[in-house]
Amino acid sequence: MDLGLNKKVAVVAGGSRGCGRGISEALAAEGASVLLSGRQADAVRSTVEAIRAAGGTAAGVVADMTRKDGAKRIVAAAQEQFGAPDILVINSPGPVPDRASNRWRGFENCSDDDFIEVYRCFVMSTVYLVREVLPMMRERRFGRLLNIGSIAMKTPHLDDPMPATNTRVAVAALMKTLSQENGPYGITANTIATGPFESELSRDYRASGTGVKTDEWYRKMLPVGRWGEPEEMGALAAFLCSRQAAFLTGETIRLDGGYTKSLF
């Protein structure tokens, strides 16, 4: 299937590691010019080099998307390198709980500042980035907005940091609103609710022992019997960013190997 991504310009904010890297690589493999960002220079450089070695087109920028100036730098870099973005993938960085203090687990362990910090990480990073690309997408009457979320939005529980779990729902709601407002301009907005995936971040998180079940427990809970791979995330993201997905918008789609047991 031709996804119609050849010569499209894609911004993958948080696209240098794990599932973000899988998305960057998948979009580049479909012919998109990818501007990816990250906060670690080595990871950004490594992913750009890997995409170019595979025959793709990519550039990178080290920036913090959770800051307004960082979001502006990311989109400006895409314009400078490739032109106006057609695609924006938002893979916001989540705060890591502190094992010693039990921070972010249980309402009594969450301060006002904790909630504000997480809101900035997830919601405001999305607001900053979308504001930068939306006028250009509207002008060309084409755009794809894609938020990378979590299955914890569907089933919040204490094994995930409370502020992060609940704030991610706000981002999915924002994407739904954006889909309604911008559908007439040929712009779609969707969320992928991710389950257990192999990545540097997830391995570090599991190893921290911060209220997280063991690898063995997770595998028993997964009907497919294994963790997801970043390239599988990339495949779904590439479809959602394609011309073929023009009628699919305002959705939160679970990609979790069957982990979530609820029907909806």
C-alpha positions as CSV (number, residue, x, y, z in Angstrom):
1,M,0.0,0.0,0.0
2,D,1.3,3.4,-0.9
3,L,0.7,5.6,2.1
4,G,1.2,8.8,0.2
5,L,4.0,10.0,2.5
6,N,6.6,10.6,-0.2
7,K,8.0,14.1,0.1
8,K,5.8,14.9,3.1
9,V,7.5,16.8,5.9
10,A,7.2,15.2,9.3
11,V,8.1,16.5,12.7
12,V,8.6,13.8,15.3
13,A,9.0,15.6,18.6
14,G,10.6,13.0,21.0
15,G,11.7,11.0,18.0
16,S,15.2,9.9,18.9
17,R,14.7,6.9,21.2
18,G,12.3,4.0,21.7
19,C,8.9,4.2,20.1
20,G,9.7,7.7,18.9
21,R,12.6,6.4,17.0
22,G,10.5,3.6,15.6
23,I,8.1,6.3,14.3
24,S,10.8,8.4,12.8
25,E,12.3,5.5,11.0
26,A,8.9,4.3,9.7
27,L,8.0,7.7,8.3
28,A,11.3,8.1,6.7
29,A,11.0,4.6,5.1
30,E,7.8,5.8,3.5
31,G,9.6,8.7,1.9
32,A,8.8,11.5,4.3
33,S,11.5,14.0,5.2
34,V,11.8,13.7,9.0
35,L,12.9,16.3,11.5
36,L,13.2,14.6,14.8
37,S,14.0,16.1,18.2
38,G,15.2,14.8,21.5
39,R,17.0,16.1,24.6
40,Q,20.0,13.8,24.3
41,A,22.4,14.8,21.5
42,D,23.9,11.3,21.1
43,A,20.5,9.8,20.6
44,V,19.4,12.4,18.1
45,R,22.6,12.0,16.1
46,S,22.4,8.2,16.2
47,T,18.8,8.1,14.9
48,V,19.5,10.6,12.1
49,E,22.5,8.6,11.0
50,A,20.6,5.3,11.0
51,I,17.8,6.8,8.9
52,R,20.2,8.3,6.4
53,A,22.2,5.0,6.2
54,A,18.9,3.2,5.3
55,G,18.4,5.7,2.5
56,G,15.9,8.0,4.2
57,T,15.9,11.8,4.7
58,A,16.3,13.1,8.2
59,A,17.7,15.9,10.3
60,G,17.7,16.4,14.1
61,V,17.6,19.1,16.7
62,V,18.3,18.9,20.4
63,A,15.5,20.7,22.1
64,D,13.0,20.5,25.0
65,M,9.5,20.3,23.6
66,T,8.0,21.1,27.0
67,R,9.3,24.7,26.8
68,K,7.7,27.2,24.4
69,D,11.1,28.2,23.0
70,G,12.0,24.5,22.5
71,A,8.8,23.8,20.5
72,K,9.5,26.9,18.3
73,R,13.1,25.6,17.7
74,I,11.8,22.2,16.6
75,V,9.3,23.5,14.1
76,A,11.7,26.2,12.8
77,A,14.4,23.6,12.2
78,A,11.9,21.5,10.1
79,Q,11.0,24.6,8.0
80,E,14.7,25.4,7.5
81,Q,15.6,21.9,6.5
82,F,12.6,20.7,4.6
83,G,9.8,23.2,4.5
84,A,6.4,23.6,6.2
85,P,5.5,20.5,8.2
86,D,2.6,18.2,7.0
87,I,2.8,15.8,10.0
88,L,3.4,16.4,13.7
89,V,3.9,13.5,16.0
90,I,4.1,14.4,19.7
91,N,5.9,11.9,21.9
92,S,6.1,14.0,25.1
93,P,8.6,13.0,27.8
94,G,7.1,11.9,31.0
95,P,8.6,12.5,34.4
96,V,10.2,9.5,36.1
97,P,8.9,8.7,39.6
98,D,11.4,8.7,42.5
99,R,11.6,5.3,44.2
100,A,13.0,6.6,47.5
101,S,10.2,9.1,48.1
102,N,7.4,7.2,46.4
103,R,6.7,10.5,44.6
104,W,3.8,10.5,42.1
105,R,2.3,7.3,43.6
106,G,-1.0,7.8,45.5
107,F,-2.8,11.1,45.9
108,E,-1.1,12.0,49.2
109,N,2.3,11.8,47.6
110,C,1.5,14.2,44.8
111,S,2.2,17.9,45.4
112,D,0.7,20.9,43.6
113,D,4.0,21.3,41.8
114,D,4.0,17.6,40.7
115,F,0.6,18.1,38.9
116,I,1.8,21.4,37.4
117,E,5.0,19.9,36.1
118,V,3.3,16.9,34.5
119,Y,0.7,19.2,32.9
120,R,3.5,21.2,31.4
121,C,5.3,18.0,30.1
122,F,2.2,16.5,28.4
123,V,-0.4,19.2,27.7
124,M,1.6,22.3,27.2
125,S,4.2,20.6,25.0
126,T,1.3,19.6,22.7
127,V,-0.2,23.1,22.8
128,Y,3.2,24.7,22.0
129,L,3.9,22.4,19.1
130,V,0.4,22.4,17.5
131,R,0.3,26.2,17.6
132,E,3.4,26.3,15.6
133,V,2.3,24.0,12.8
134,L,-1.5,24.5,12.6
135,P,-1.6,27.7,10.6
136,M,0.7,26.1,7.9
137,M,-1.4,22.9,7.8
138,R,-4.7,24.9,7.5
139,E,-3.2,27.0,4.6
140,R,-2.4,23.9,2.7
141,R,-5.5,22.0,3.8
142,F,-3.6,19.0,4.8
143,G,-2.2,17.9,8.2
144,R,-1.7,15.0,10.5
145,L,-1.5,15.5,14.3
146,L,-0.6,12.4,16.3
147,N,-0.2,12.2,20.1
148,I,1.5,9.2,21.6
149,G,-0.3,8.4,24.9
150,S,-0.8,5.4,27.2
151,I,-3.3,2.7,27.9
152,A,-3.3,4.0,31.5
153,M,-5.6,6.7,30.1
154,K,-8.2,4.0,29.7
155,T,-7.6,2.2,33.0
156,P,-5.8,4.4,35.5
157,H,-4.2,2.5,38.4
158,L,-1.7,3.0,41.1
159,D,1.1,1.2,39.3
160,D,1.5,4.3,37.2
161,P,2.3,7.8,38.4
162,M,-1.0,9.5,39.2
163,P,-0.4,12.9,37.7
164,A,1.0,11.4,34.5
165,T,-1.9,8.9,34.1
166,N,-4.6,11.5,34.6
167,T,-2.9,14.3,32.6
168,R,-2.5,12.2,29.5
169,V,-6.3,12.1,29.3
170,A,-6.3,15.8,28.9
171,V,-4.1,15.5,25.9
172,A,-6.4,12.9,24.3
173,A,-9.3,15.3,24.9
174,L,-7.4,18.1,23.3
175,M,-6.7,16.0,20.2
176,K,-10.4,15.2,20.0
177,T,-11.2,18.9,20.0
178,L,-8.5,19.6,17.4
179,S,-10.0,16.9,15.2
180,Q,-13.4,18.6,15.4
181,E,-12.2,22.1,14.7
182,N,-9.8,21.2,11.9
183,G,-11.5,18.5,10.0
184,P,-12.8,20.9,7.3
185,Y,-9.1,21.8,6.6
186,G,-8.1,18.2,5.8
187,I,-6.4,17.9,9.2
188,T,-6.8,14.8,11.4
189,A,-5.9,14.4,15.1
190,N,-5.5,11.1,16.8
191,T,-3.9,9.5,19.9
192,I,-2.2,6.1,20.2
193,A,-2.6,4.6,23.6
194,T,0.5,2.5,24.0
195,G,0.9,-0.6,26.1
196,P,4.2,-2.3,27.2
197,F,6.9,-1.6,24.6
198,E,10.6,-2.3,24.6
199,S,12.6,0.9,24.9
200,E,15.4,2.4,26.9
201,L,12.9,4.3,29.0
202,S,10.6,1.4,29.8
203,R,13.6,-0.8,30.7
204,D,14.9,1.9,33.1
205,Y,11.4,2.3,34.5
206,R,10.9,-1.4,35.1
207,A,14.4,-1.7,36.6
208,S,13.7,1.1,39.1
209,G,11.2,-1.0,41.0
210,T,8.9,2.0,41.4
211,G,5.7,0.2,42.0
212,V,6.0,-1.6,38.7
213,K,5.1,-5.3,38.2
214,T,7.8,-7.7,37.0
215,D,8.6,-8.5,33.4
216,E,7.2,-12.0,34.0
217,W,3.9,-10.5,35.4
218,Y,3.5,-8.3,32.3
219,R,4.2,-11.2,29.9
220,K,1.5,-13.3,31.6
221,M,-0.9,-10.4,31.2
222,L,-0.1,-9.9,27.5
223,P,-2.1,-12.3,25.2
224,V,0.6,-12.0,22.6
225,G,3.2,-13.1,25.2
226,R,5.7,-10.4,24.6
227,W,6.4,-6.7,24.7
228,G,5.8,-4.5,21.7
229,E,8.6,-3.4,19.4
230,P,9.2,0.2,18.3
231,E,8.8,-0.7,14.6
232,E,5.3,-1.9,15.4
233,M,4.5,1.5,16.8
234,G,6.1,3.0,13.7
235,A,3.8,1.0,11.4
236,L,0.6,2.2,13.0
237,A,1.8,5.8,13.3
238,A,2.8,5.8,9.6
239,F,-0.7,4.7,8.6
240,L,-2.4,7.3,10.8
241,C,-0.3,9.9,9.2
242,S,-1.1,8.7,5.7
243,R,-3.5,9.9,3.0
244,Q,-5.4,6.7,3.4
245,A,-6.3,7.6,7.0
246,A,-8.1,10.8,6.0
247,F,-11.4,9.5,7.4
248,L,-9.9,8.4,10.7
249,T,-9.8,11.2,13.2
250,G,-10.5,12.1,16.8
251,E,-9.8,8.5,17.9
252,T,-7.7,7.0,20.7
253,I,-6.4,3.7,19.4
254,R,-4.9,1.1,21.8
255,L,-1.7,-0.6,20.7
256,D,-1.0,-2.9,23.7
257,G,-0.9,-6.6,22.6
258,G,-4.3,-7.2,24.2
259,Y,-3.1,-6.0,27.6
260,T,-6.3,-3.9,28.3
261,K,-9.2,-6.2,29.0
262,S,-12.0,-3.7,28.6
263,L,-14.1,-3.7,25.4
264,F,-14.0,0.1,24.9
